[in-house]
Amino acid sequence: MLNLRASESVDPDVQRENLELLAKFNEEHRRKYPFDSELEARIRNYELAARMQLAAGGVLDLSKESDATRKLYGLDNPEPRAMEPG
């Protein structure tokens, strides 16, 4: 899955500060424009996407799966194939 991880390593404290600042900006916009449902929807969508992106790394980590499960996924296949559209 593309773009699950940042292209550069970010210190967790810096990341937390960035997210807190973004939350403050979002709250400021909510106060300024309390009846702008499109803005509210956009903010909620971005917040949901961020939470999903943070959770996806753990959910998609197949390294902790049993050998039997990994085999069911086809991870033992020496010749992996790309999925074709269609």
GUPALO-547108 format. One record per residue: residue number from 1; residue in three letters; x, y, z of N, C-alpha, C, O in turn. Coordinates in steps of 0.2 Angstrom, whole numbers, plus 5000, padded with zeros to 4 digits. Atoms other than C-alpha are relative to their C-alpha. Layout:
<koltors>
num  residuo  n.px  n.py  n.pz  ca.px  ca.py  ca.pz  c.px  c.py  c.pz  o.px  o.py  o.pz
NUM  Ala  X  Y  Z  X  Y  Z  X  Y  Z  X  Y  Z $
...
</koltors>
This chain:
<koltors>
num  residuo  n.px  n.py  n.pz  ca.px  ca.py  ca.pz  c.px  c.py  c.pz  o.px  o.py  o.pz
1  Met  5004  4994  5000  5000  5000  5000  5004  5006  5000  5009  5007  5004 $
2  Leu  4996  4994  5001  5007  5017  4995  4999  5005  5005  4994  5005  5008 $
3  Asn  5000  4995  4996  5011  5031  5006  4997  4999  5007  4994  5003  5011 $
4  Leu  5002  5002  4993  5008  5022  5023  5005  5003  5005  5003  5005  5010 $
5  Arg  4995  4997  4996  5024  5029  5030  5003  5006  4997  5003  5007  4991 $
6  Ala  4997  4994  5002  5032  5046  5029  5006  4999  4996  5010  4994  4998 $
7  Ser  4994  5001  5004  5045  5048  5016  5007  5001  5004  5012  4999  5003 $
8  Glu  4994  4998  4996  5057  5055  5030  4997  4998  5007  4992  4999  5009 $
9  Ser  5001  5001  4993  5058  5050  5048  4999  5006  5004  5002  5011  5003 $
10  Val  5002  4994  4996  5049  5062  5060  5000  4998  5007  4997  4993  5009 $
11  Asp  5000  5001  4993  5053  5063  5078  4992  5000  5003  4988  5004  5001 $
12  Pro  5007  5001  4997  5037  5057  5088  4997  5006  5003  4991  5008  5003 $
13  Asp  5002  4994  4997  5037  5073  5098  4998  5005  4995  4993  5009  4996 $
14  Val  5001  4995  5005  5038  5084  5083  4993  4998  4996  4989  5003  4995 $
15  Gln  5006  5002  5003  5024  5074  5075  4994  5001  5004  4989  5004  5002 $
16  Arg  5005  4998  4995  5013  5076  5090  4998  5007  5000  4993  5009  5000 $
17  Glu  5001  4993  5000  5016  5094  5090  4997  5003  4994  4992  5007  4994 $
18  Asn  5004  4998  5006  5011  5096  5072  4993  4998  5000  4989  5002  4998 $
19  Leu  5007  5002  4999  4995  5086  5075  4996  5005  5004  4990  5006  5003 $
20  Glu  5003  4995  4995  4991  5097  5090  4999  5007  4996  4993  5010  4997 $
21  Leu  5001  4993  5004  4994  5113  5079  4994  4999  4995  4990  5004  4994 $
22  Leu  5005  5001  5005  4983  5106  5065  4993  5000  5003  4988  5003  5001 $
23  Ala  5007  5000  4996  4969  5102  5078  4998  5007  5002  4992  5009  5002 $
24  Lys  5002  4993  4998  4970  5120  5084  4998  5004  4994  4993  5008  4995 $
25  Phe  5002  4996  5006  4969  5127  5066  4993  4998  4998  4988  5002  4997 $
26  Asn  5006  5003  5002  4954  5115  5063  4995  5003  5005  4989  5005  5002 $
27  Glu  5005  4997  4995  4945  5121  5079  4999  5007  4999  4993  5010  5000 $
28  Glu  5001  4993  5002  4948  5139  5074  4996  5001  4995  4991  5005  4995 $
29  His  5005  4999  5005  4940  5137  5058  4993  4998  5001  4988  5001  4999 $
30  Arg  5007  5002  4998  4925  5128  5066  4997  5006  5003  4991  5007  5003 $
31  Arg  5003  4994  4997  4923  5143  5077  4998  5006  4995  4993  5009  4996 $
32  Lys  5002  4995  5005  4924  5155  5063  4995  4999  4995  4991  5003  4993 $
33  Tyr  5005  5002  5005  4913  5146  5051  4995  4994  5003  4996  4988  5001 $
34  Pro  5003  5005  4996  4901  5136  5063  4994  4997  4995  4992  4991  4997 $
35  Phe  5005  5003  5004  4888  5133  5049  5002  4998  4993  4998  4997  4989 $
36  Asp  4997  5002  5006  4900  5128  5035  5000  4992  5000  5005  4990  5002 $
37  Ser  5000  5007  4999  4895  5110  5034  5005  4996  4995  5008  4991  4997 $
38  Glu  4995  5003  5004  4907  5107  5019  5006  5000  5003  5010  4995  5003 $
39  Leu  4994  4999  4997  4921  5113  5029  5001  4995  5006  5006  4991  5006 $
40  Glu  5000  5005  4994  4916  5102  5044  5001  4993  4997  5005  4989  5000 $
41  Ala  4999  5007  5004  4915  5087  5032  5007  4999  4998  5009  4993  4999 $
42  Arg  4993  5001  5002  4932  5090  5025  5004  4999  5006  5009  4995  5005 $
43  Ile  4996  5001  4994  4940  5092  5042  4999  4993  5002  5004  4989  5004 $
44  Arg  5001  5006  4997  4932  5076  5048  5003  4994  4995  5005  4989  4998 $
45  Asn  4997  5005  5005  4937  5066  5032  5007  5000  5000  5010  4994  5000 $
46  Tyr  4993  5000  4999  4955  5072  5034  5002  4996  5006  5007  4993  5007 $
47  Glu  4998  5003  4994  4955  5067  5052  4999  4992  5000  5003  4989  5003 $
48  Leu  5002  5007  5001  4947  5050  5048  5006  4997  4996  5008  4991  4997 $
49  Ala  4995  5003  5004  4960  5047  5034  5007  4999  5004  5010  4995  5003 $
50  Ala  4994  5000  4996  4974  5051  5046  5000  4994  5005  5005  4991  5006 $
51  Arg  5000  5005  4995  4968  5039  5059  5000  4993  4996  5004  4988  4999 $
52  Met  4999  5007  5004  4966  5025  5046  5007  4999  4998  5009  4993  4998 $
53  Gln  4993  5001  5003  4983  5028  5039  5005  4998  5006  5009  4994  5005 $
54  Leu  4997  5002  4994  4990  5027  5057  4999  4993  5002  5004  4989  5004 $
55  Ala  5002  5007  4998  4981  5011  5060  5002  4995  4995  5003  4989  4997 $
56  Ala  4998  5004  5005  4985  5003  5044  5006  4996  5000  5007  4990  4998 $
57  Gly  4993  5004  5000  5003  4999  5047  5000  4994  5004  5003  4989  5002 $
58  Gly  5000  5005  4996  4999  4988  5061  4995  4994  4997  4997  4988  4998 $
59  Val  5005  5004  5003  4984  4980  5052  5003  4996  4994  5002  4990  4993 $
60  Leu  4997  5003  5006  4994  4976  5037  5007  4997  5001  5010  4994  4996 $
61  Asp  4994  5004  4999  5009  4969  5045  4999  4993  5001  4997  4990  5006 $
62  Leu  5001  5008  5001  5010  4951  5040  5005  4996  5004  5005  4990  5004 $
63  Ser  4994  5004  4997  5026  4947  5049  4998  4996  5006  5001  4992  5008 $
64  Lys  5003  5003  4994  5016  4942  5065  4995  4994  4999  4993  4991  5003 $
65  Glu  5005  5005  5001  5005  4930  5056  5003  4993  5000  5009  4993  4999 $
66  Ser  4997  5007  5000  5007  4911  5058  5002  4998  4993  5000  5001  4988 $
67  Asp  4997  5003  5006  5016  4901  5045  4994  4998  4995  4994  4998  4989 $
68  Ala  5006  5003  5004  4999  4893  5040  4996  5006  4997  4994  5005  4991 $
69  Thr  5003  4994  5002  4991  4910  5038  5004  5003  4994  5001  5005  4989 $
70  Arg  4995  4997  5005  5006  4917  5028  4999  4995  4993  4999  4998  4988 $
71  Lys  5001  5005  5006  5004  4901  5016  4993  5001  4997  4993  5001  4991 $
72  Leu  5007  4998  5003  4985  4905  5014  5000  5006  4996  4997  5007  4991 $
73  Tyr  4999  4994  5004  4990  4922  5008  5004  4999  4994  5005  5004  4990 $
74  Gly  4996  5002  5006  5002  4914  4996  5007  5003  5001  5011  5004  4996 $
75  Leu  4994  4997  4999  5017  4922  5004  5006  4995  4999  5012  4997  4999 $
76  Asp  4995  5005  5001  5027  4906  5002  5001  4999  4992  5006  4995  4990 $
77  Asn  4999  5001  5007  5025  4907  4983  5007  5004  4998  5007  5010  4999 $
78  Pro  4993  4996  5002  5043  4911  4976  4999  5004  4994  5004  5008  4992 $
79  Glu  5001  4996  5006  5035  4919  4960  4994  5005  5001  4989  5003  4998 $
80  Pro  5006  4996  4999  5024  4933  4966  4998  5003  4994  5002  5005  4989 $
81  Arg  5003  4997  5006  5012  4940  4953  4997  5007  5002  4994  5007  5007 $
82  Ala  5003  4994  4999  5006  4958  4952  4992  4999  4998  4991  4995  4993 $
83  Met  5007  5001  5002  4987  4959  4952  4998  5004  4994  5000  5010  4993 $
84  Glu  5002  4996  5006  4980  4964  4935  4993  5003  5001  4989  5000  5004 $
85  Pro  5007  4997  4999  4966  4976  4934  4995  4997  4996  4996  4994  4991 $
86  Gly  5005  5003  5004  4950  4970  4928  4995  4996  5002  4991  4994  4998 $
</koltors>
